[in-house]
Amino acid sequence: MSVTPPGPLGDPVFGNGRQFADDPFGFLRACADSYGDVVRLDLGPRETYLLTNPADVERVLVADAERYRKPQFGDDAMDALLGDGLLMSDGDTWQRQRKLANPSFHNRRIGALDGTMVDHTRSQLADWEDGDVVDVQLEVARLTVKIIVSAMFGADITDEEVKTVQENLEPLGARFEPDPRRYLIPNWVPTRENREFDAAIDTLESVIDGIVDRRRGTERDPSVDPAGSEGVAVPGPAGDGDGDLPMDLLSVLLRARDRGEQTDENLRDELVTMLLAGHDTTALALTYTFYLLSNHPEARERVEREAEAATSESPPTAADVREMAYTERVLNESMRLYPPVYTLFREPKLDVKLGGYRIPEGSALMVSQWAVHRSDRWYDDPEAFDPDRWLPERRSERPRFAFFPFGGGPRHCIGKSFSLLEAKLILAEVCSRFELDYEGPDLSLRGSLTMHPNHPVPMRLRER
């Protein structure tokens, strides 16, 4: 056995960077299909290894998670955007921030947010009319921004602020699209891309600062928490004291700041992370679900029947959507085919052995949902849309980490339950009222921090 994993040949200067930048999704699939469980790549200043076997994915994310950390790529852009928020922090900082955030994502609290999610959805659908064509990606992103701010910040966000957030997502996302030339240009060089990126961060932080200013002084007022407190006893962080307190994330962080456990910078990092990650991934999952349902009318009809049952007598609740078993299978299949987060990165703290190869300390490990989810090693006819592959008897035939849209292990996505509840409630409301028919080109994708359509996603609304 070779001591070095196999991998594709690259260019003298850029390695495999051009291949990855030109088509990250095709490149990852080709590597997984051609080279097996561990693939050596040349994507920049450090050795990179792609893992394609669910057993190795589980070891890195779960069984041996303490041996790995979030890598530092020497790119100040990520630090400038997310700082020490939950997504990028590590070690003691991550442990402290995760512990603070946990009460906001307690299952009892999440379940009590169903009314907030439905109210925002119904408000937005009031503007939809039969025959209109909407860009469904922009529509659901606008909705999920409002929901995350209400649910986790205990505040309302104005339509103008939502527009500002959406207008600045493009230069933020563009900064993280694969580009091998980026390593040759320092972040301080005032290129047009760098100037637009810096300006977008400043604008986004000004929106966050405005929301925080409106909330100061209310962090101990239970009425600001849209989940309420009656019947939803959620344990708060140590130091919060006795009595009913709001458990939205912003209230929790403001109280921690008063105790000297947070700085304004910590607080802003967490809120920027929550605003971006908390709305983008759910919006993308819904965008791809509507696209797939438009192309598969039989599946759409089954989802519509479940949506009608959930909404027939009253606004849908968390209990109602638990009965939407087929809709849940559709969501899983959508996230398999189009995982919003298409790859994760880890860095071994010491030399490790994976797939029979020694992986050196400090290298970058790519754990790619896209490559694993679409592999014919784990799925029959992996390109096909088949919600019934998520029936219990079929799901049990596959390795656990053949599907990991929310990551796994200690660093699994803290918002998983929130996102799934939100997605099902939005589907229940939309699919009980409208059919959405896609009228765009063949779906094209681009990679950034998340996987986005490379064009608008126009849907014609047909009232049911």
C-alpha positions, 0 to 999 in steps of 0.5 A: 500500500502506498504511504501517500493517498492517490489524487489528481495531478494539478498545475505547477502553480495553482495545483488543483485550484483551477479545477476546483474553482471551475466546477467544485461539484463536478471536481469533488464527485470525480475525485470521489469516484476515481480515487477511493476513500482518501484523496490527496489534493493540492488546493493551496498552501497546505496539504488537503485530503478529501474523505469519501467514506462515511466511516471516516467521516464519523471518526472525524466528526464524532468518535475522534472529534477531540483529535481535530479542530477547525482549521485556520486557512490564513485568510483574514476574510473569514475572521473579519466576517464571523470572528469568534462566533460559533461557526468558526471559534474553537477550544474554550471559546467555542465551549463557552459560546455553545454553552451560552447558546444552548438554552435558546435552542432547547427543544421545548423553546424551539417547539414554542416558536411555531406560531412565530414561524407561521405568522411570518409566513402568512404575512409574506404569503399575503403578498403572493397572487395567483399567476405572479412569478417570484424568485423563490430563493429571494422570497424564502430568504427574506422570510427566514431572515425575519424569522431568525431575527424574531426568534433568536434576537427577540426583535423585529427587522424592518423591510428596509433592513432585510433588503440591506442584508440581502443586497450585501450577501452577494459581495460577502458570498463572492469573497468565498467562492473558490479562486486559486489566485486569492492566495497570491493577493493579500487581503489588505490590497484594495482590490474592488472585491476586497473593498466591496467585501469590507463595505458589506461587512460594515453595512451588515454590522450596522444592521446588527448594531441597530437591532442590539440598540433597540433591545438594550434594557429589555434583556430581562423582560420575558415579553420580548421572547417570542417563545414565551415562558408559560409552560416552556420552562427552559434552563438558562445559563449559570449566572442568570439567576432565578425567575422567568427570563427571555431565552432568545439568544440576544437576551442571553448574550446581553445578560452575559455581557452584563456579567462580564462574560462577553464583550461587544465584539463577542456579541456581534460575532455571534449575532452575525453568525446567527443571522447569516447561518440561521437564515441562509441554509434553511432558505436554500433547503427550501429553494431546492425543495420547491425546485424538486417538487416542481419537477416531480408533480406526484411528490408535490401532490403528496406534500400538498395533501399533508399540508392541507391536513396540517392547516385544515382547522387551524394554523399548523403547529409543531405537533401537526408537522410531526405528522408530515412524514412524507414531507420530511422524506422530501426534505431529506432527499432535497438535502441529500441532492442539494446540501446547502453546506456542501463541505466541512473542514477539519484539521488534525491536531496530531498525525492520524491514520484514516483509510490506511494512510497517515494524515499529517498534523496541520493538514486540511481535511475536506468532509464533503456532503456533496461527494458522499451524498451523491455516491453510488457506493451508498445510494442506488441511482444517486442522481434520482429524486426518490423520497422513499429512500428515507423509509426506515427499512431503506435508510437502515441499510446505509452507513449513518454518515452517508447523510450528514447535512447538519454535520455531526458530533459535538459541533453538529449544527445547533440550529438543526431542530429549528431549521427543520421545524421552520422548513416544514411549517413554511412548506405546510403553509405554502403548499396548502395554498399554492403550486409553484412551477419552475420557469428557469434554466437548468439548475446551475450551482456555485460554491461559496460558504454554502451552495447557491443557485448561480441564477434566479429561481423563478417560480410561477404561483398557481393558487390552489 
